[in-house]
Amino acid sequence: MKATREGKPRRNPPELPVGLRLRRLRRDNGITLDQVVAEAGLSDVTWLSRAERGFRPIGEEQAEAIRLAIERIVARRESQ
C-alpha cells in the first residue's frame, strides 16, 4: 500500500461522482454524447457534457435514464 507524504497509509479513493462514472461507461463503449442525448430523450448535449464533468448536478432519475440509454445502445450494437 502506498503512503501519503505524511507517511500515512493511503486509503482507497472515494467513489467516483455519478457524472464521471457515466462518462466512463459511455466512453468505454465508444458512445458519443449525441447518441446518449438522443436515446435518453434529453434536450441538450452541453448539459450532459457539463454534468459528466461535474459542473451540473445529475439527479438519480436522470442518471438512471442515461445509464439505460447507454445499455440500449450497446444492446442494439451487439444484436446487429
Secondary structure, DSSP 4 states (H G I P E B T S, - for coil): --B-TTSPBPPPPPPPPHHHHHHHHHHHTT--HHHHHHHHT-S-HHHHHHHHTTSS---HHHHHHHHHHHHHHHHHHHH-
